[in-house]
Amino acid sequence: MNIAIIGAFPRSLINFRGGLIKILAQQYKVNAIASGAIDYEVELLSSLGATYLNCPIQRNGLNPIKDIVTCLSISRIINIHEIDIVLAYTVKPVIWGGIASRLVGARHFYAIITGLGYAFQKGGIAKNLLNSLVKFLYRVALKKSKGVIFQNRDNMQVFIDEEIVPQDKCFLVNGSGVDLSHYQVSPLSPKPHFLLIARLLGDKGIREYVKAAKIVKQQYPEAVFELVGPEDPSPDGIKLNEVNKWVSSGAIEYSGATTDVRPFIENCSIYVLPSYHEGMPRTVLEAMAMGRPILTTDVPGCRETVVNGENGWLVEKANVEQLVERMVWFIENQNQWPVMGKKSHTMANEKFDVHQVNAEILKIMGLSDEKTV
């Protein structure tokens, strides 16, 4: 059995699918397909048991020529390496991996929908046209799929309602999971230290986070509001010069990008993600695993991570006033931090353990047995 896992970035394959690759490599030949791996990333994938195969995949952008090249490159790889099973995740790997699989007749194609993304958000004429195009491409890519795996029920229902994929091909898992041995509980910071880790995108709720921080700091100047994350080339991307203005105003602290979120989570007391939409937010799961209270939005993906009032709070998306209200609540109820943090850790153990999630994915793909699970 020859298996290919397609992601946009090598680092994503390592961080999000590393455990799955390692399990599959115990019995099958595993090929990791992504774009632009450096030597260190190739070595890491090799240590997991996978052979890295380079393919020009853009995570963002609307260049049809580059997308056609991506599709043809994946087709060529599937053909040359005689791939039996293809598993793809995120938008472009799913679309072009699915279409490529159909072109060359790969036996089994599976997709993981990690979120609906910018293209599914309502807006003006241009965004609505993009929405229609992406839905059409998904229909073409998933028509012959053996299974489509979703990370929350809301996203799954959208695909069913839009007739992108029939219900009998849909499966549900609890996100990408989190390795509880890697993200261990650490003591809470004694001061009100809020943290948001995200790519610099408007629909991550970063601007609302900054606005709320400015308001809260007027009453509680000792509160810290930290932002961690890289720039993003998406049309929704936030430029660094805007971030630098926020820092200069004293609203937030910006700590740049990171390959290891653990030190930042260790330093915070409350984890915040005011996102507009998610599949299942990985950084929230990591913060839960490390015993942090959560403040996030009542939207698909995020709402699955919080029992309101128990391990954190849910607020309406794009609602600065509610963010401020709950941030103030956290500052004024410090005795609840450890209670909520403990509940977060318990939930991470019960629902989001990566080993449980990978076992479910293997079962969906018909590859589970006593050795792999």
C-alpha positions in Angstrom: 0.0 0.0 0.0 1.4 3.4 -1.1 -0.1 6.4 0.7 0.3 10.2 0.0 -0.5 12.9 2.5 -0.8 16.4 0.9 -0.5 19.6 2.8 0.5 23.1 1.7 3.5 23.4 3.9 6.1 20.8 5.2 6.0 22.3 8.7 2.2 21.8 8.7 2.6 18.1 7.8 5.1 17.7 10.7 3.0 19.7 13.3 -0.5 18.6 12.4 -0.1 15.2 10.7 3.2 14.0 12.2 1.6 11.5 14.6 -0.6 10.1 11.8 2.4 9.8 9.4 4.3 7.9 12.1 1.5 5.4 12.6 0.9 4.8 8.9 4.7 4.4 8.2 4.8 1.4 10.5 2.9 -0.6 7.9 2.8 1.4 4.6 5.0 3.5 2.4 4.1 7.1 3.1 4.8 10.0 0.9 4.6 13.6 2.3 3.7 16.1 -0.5 4.1 19.8 0.2 6.0 22.8 -1.2 9.4 24.2 -0.5 10.8 22.0 2.3 14.2 23.0 3.7 16.7 20.2 4.6 15.7 20.2 8.3 12.1 19.6 7.4 12.9 16.8 5.0 14.9 15.2 7.8 12.1 15.5 10.3 9.6 14.0 7.8 12.1 11.2 7.2 12.4 10.5 10.9 8.6 10.1 11.0 8.9 7.5 8.2 7.8 9.6 5.2 9.5 10.3 1.9 9.2 14.0 1.1 8.0 14.9 -2.4 8.1 18.5 -3.5 5.2 20.0 -5.3 4.5 23.7 -6.0 1.4 24.4 -3.8 0.3 27.9 -3.0 -1.9 28.1 0.1 -3.4 31.4 -1.1 -3.7 33.3 -4.3 -5.9 33.1 -7.4 -3.4 32.5 -10.2 -5.0 29.9 -12.5 -1.7 29.1 -14.2 0.0 28.2 -10.9 -3.0 26.2 -9.8 -3.0 24.2 -13.0 0.7 23.5 -12.5 -0.1 22.3 -9.0 -2.8 20.0 -10.3 -0.5 18.5 -13.0 2.4 18.2 -10.6 0.2 16.2 -8.1 -1.1 14.1 -11.0 2.5 13.3 -12.0 3.5 12.4 -8.5 0.5 10.1 -8.0 1.3 8.4 -11.4 5.0 8.0 -11.0 4.9 6.8 -7.4 1.9 4.6 -8.0 0.0 6.1 -5.1 -3.0 4.0 -3.9 -4.5 6.3 -1.3 -4.4 10.1 -1.2 -5.2 12.1 2.0 -5.3 15.9 1.5 -6.2 18.7 3.9 -6.6 22.5 3.6 -8.3 24.1 0.6 -5.8 23.9 -2.3 -4.4 20.5 -1.5 -8.0 19.1 -1.2 -9.2 20.8 -4.4 -6.1 20.1 -6.6 -5.3 16.8 -4.9 -8.9 15.6 -5.5 -9.0 16.7 -9.1 -5.5 15.2 -9.8 -6.6 11.9 -8.2 -9.5 11.8 -10.6 -7.3 12.6 -13.6 -4.9 9.7 -13.0 -7.3 7.2 -11.3 -5.9 7.0 -7.8 -7.9 4.3 -6.1 -8.9 6.2 -2.9 -9.1 9.9 -2.2 -9.9 11.3 1.3 -10.1 14.9 2.3 -9.9 16.7 5.7 -11.8 20.0 5.7 -10.0 22.0 8.3 -12.3 25.0 8.0 -14.3 26.9 5.5 -11.9 29.8 5.2 -12.0 33.3 3.7 -13.7 32.2 0.5 -16.8 31.0 2.3 -17.4 34.3 4.1 -20.2 36.5 2.7 -19.2 39.9 1.2 -19.3 41.9 -1.9 -19.6 40.7 -5.5 -15.9 39.6 -5.8 -16.1 37.5 -2.6 -19.4 36.0 -3.6 -17.9 35.0 -7.0 -15.0 33.5 -5.2 -17.4 31.6 -3.0 -19.2 30.1 -6.0 -15.9 29.2 -7.7 -14.6 27.4 -4.6 -17.8 25.5 -4.1 -17.7 24.4 -7.7 -14.1 23.2 -7.5 -14.8 21.4 -4.2 -17.7 19.5 -6.0 -15.4 18.5 -8.8 -12.6 17.5 -6.4 -14.8 15.5 -4.0 -17.1 13.8 -6.5 -15.1 10.5 -6.4 -13.8 10.8 -2.9 -14.2 7.9 -0.5 -14.7 10.0 2.5 -14.6 13.7 3.6 -13.6 14.3 7.2 -14.8 17.5 9.0 -13.6 19.0 12.3 -17.0 20.4 13.3 -20.6 19.7 12.6 -21.5 23.1 11.2 -18.9 22.9 8.4 -20.1 19.5 7.5 -23.7 20.7 7.3 -22.7 23.5 4.9 -21.1 21.0 2.5 -24.2 18.8 2.7 -26.6 21.7 2.3 -24.7 23.2 -0.7 -24.6 19.7 -2.2 -20.8 19.7 -2.4 -20.7 16.2 -0.9 -23.4 13.7 0.0 -24.0 13.0 3.7 -23.0 9.3 3.4 -19.5 10.4 2.6 -19.2 12.7 5.6 -17.3 11.9 8.8 -16.6 14.0 11.9 -13.5 14.1 14.1 -12.4 16.4 17.0 -10.0 18.6 15.1 -6.4 17.7 14.4 -6.0 16.6 18.1 -3.2 17.6 20.5 -0.3 15.6 21.8 -0.9 15.8 25.6 2.6 14.5 26.3 4.0 17.5 24.4 1.7 20.2 25.7 1.8 19.7 29.5 0.1 21.6 32.2 2.1 24.5 33.6 1.5 27.1 36.4 -0.7 30.1 35.5 0.9 33.5 35.3 -0.1 35.4 38.5 -0.9 38.6 36.5 -3.6 39.2 33.9 -1.7 38.2 30.8 -3.9 37.6 27.7 -2.5 35.8 24.7 -3.6 35.4 21.1 -1.7 33.2 18.7 -2.7 33.4 15.0 -1.6 34.2 11.5 -2.1 37.9 11.0 -5.5 37.8 9.4 -8.5 40.0 9.9 -10.9 37.1 10.3 -8.9 35.8 13.3 -10.5 38.7 15.2 -7.1 40.4 15.8 -8.4 43.9 15.3 -11.2 43.3 17.8 -8.6 41.9 20.2 -6.6 45.1 19.9 -9.6 47.4 20.3 -10.7 45.5 23.4 -7.2 45.7 24.8 -7.1 49.4 24.5 -10.4 49.7 26.4 -9.4 47.3 29.2 -6.0 48.9 29.7 -7.7 52.2 30.5 -9.1 50.6 33.7 -6.4 47.9 34.2 -3.1 49.2 32.9 -1.2 46.3 34.3 -3.0 43.8 32.0 -0.8 42.4 29.2 -2.2 41.6 25.8 0.2 39.6 23.7 0.0 38.7 20.0 2.1 36.0 18.4 1.9 35.0 14.7 3.4 35.5 11.2 2.2 37.7 8.4 0.0 36.0 5.8 -0.3 36.7 2.1 -4.1 36.2 2.1 -6.3 39.1 0.8 -7.4 39.3 4.5 -3.9 39.6 5.7 -2.8 42.3 8.3 0.4 44.1 7.4 3.2 44.5 10.0 3.1 48.2 9.8 -0.4 48.1 11.2 0.7 45.8 14.0 3.6 48.1 14.8 1.2 51.0 15.2 -0.7 48.9 17.8 2.5 48.2 19.6 3.5 51.9 19.5 0.2 52.9 21.0 0.8 50.5 24.0 -2.3 48.4 23.3 -0.5 45.1 22.7 2.9 43.4 22.7 3.8 41.6 19.5 6.2 38.7 19.8 6.5 37.8 16.1 6.2 34.3 14.6 7.3 31.1 16.4 7.7 27.4 15.8 7.0 26.5 19.4 4.0 28.0 21.1 4.6 26.4 24.5 6.7 29.2 26.1 4.1 31.8 25.2 1.3 29.7 26.6 3.3 29.1 29.7 3.6 32.9 30.2 -0.1 33.7 29.8 -3.0 33.3 32.2 -5.9 33.5 29.7 -5.9 32.3 26.0 -8.0 34.4 23.6 -9.1 33.6 20.0 -11.8 36.0 18.7 -11.9 34.2 15.3 -14.8 34.6 12.8 -14.6 30.9 11.8 -12.5 27.8 12.4 -12.4 24.1 11.6 -11.1 23.4 15.1 -8.6 25.9 16.4 -5.3 24.1 17.1 -3.9 26.9 19.3 -7.0 26.7 21.6 -6.5 23.0 22.0 -2.8 23.5 22.9 -3.8 26.1 25.4 -6.4 23.8 26.9 -3.8 21.0 27.1 -1.6 23.3 29.1 -4.4 24.2 31.5 -5.5 27.7 30.3 -8.9 29.3 30.6 -10.3 30.1 27.1 -12.0 33.2 25.7 -13.2 32.6 22.2 -16.1 33.2 19.9 -19.4 31.4 19.5 -18.7 30.3 16.0 -18.2 26.8 14.3 -15.1 25.2 15.5 -14.4 27.5 18.4 -17.7 26.8 20.3 -16.7 23.1 20.5 -13.8 24.0 22.7 -15.7 25.8 25.5 -18.4 24.9 27.9 -19.6 28.5 28.7 -18.7 29.4 32.3 -16.8 26.2 33.0 -13.5 26.3 31.1 -14.0 29.8 29.7 -16.4 32.1 27.9 -17.9 32.4 24.4 -18.6 35.8 22.9 -20.3 36.9 19.7 -17.8 37.3 16.8 -16.7 40.8 16.0 -18.2 42.1 19.2 -15.6 44.2 21.0 -18.0 45.1 23.8 -18.5 41.5 24.8 -14.7 40.8 24.6 -14.1 43.7 26.9 -16.8 42.5 29.4 -15.2 39.0 29.6 -11.7 40.2 29.8 -12.6 42.4 32.7 -14.4 39.4 34.3 -11.2 37.4 34.1 -9.2 40.2 35.7 -11.7 40.6 38.5 -12.2 36.8 39.1 -8.6 35.5 39.3 -9.7 32.8 41.7 -11.5 31.2 38.8 -8.5 30.9 36.5 -7.2 27.6 38.0 -10.7 26.1 38.1 -11.3 26.9 34.5 -7.8 25.9 33.5 -8.2 22.5 35.1 -11.5 22.0 33.2 -9.8 22.9 30.0 -7.1 20.2 30.6 -9.8 17.6 31.4 -11.7 18.4 28.2 -8.4 18.2 26.1 -7.9 14.7 27.6 -11.4 13.5 27.0 -12.1 14.9 23.6 -9.0 16.2 21.8 -6.2 13.6 22.4 -4.4 13.3 19.1 -4.2 9.5 19.5 -8.0 9.3 19.6 -8.3 11.6 16.6 -5.8 9.7 14.5 -7.5 6.4 15.4 -10.7 7.8 14.1 -9.1 8.9 10.8 -7.5 5.5 10.3 -10.9 3.9 10.9 -12.6 6.1 8.3 -9.8 5.3 5.8 -10.3 1.6 6.5 -6.7 1.3 7.8 -7.3 0.7 11.5 -6.3 -2.5 13.2 -4.7 -3.4 16.5 -1.2 -2.4 15.2 -2.1 1.0 13.9 -4.4 2.1 16.7 
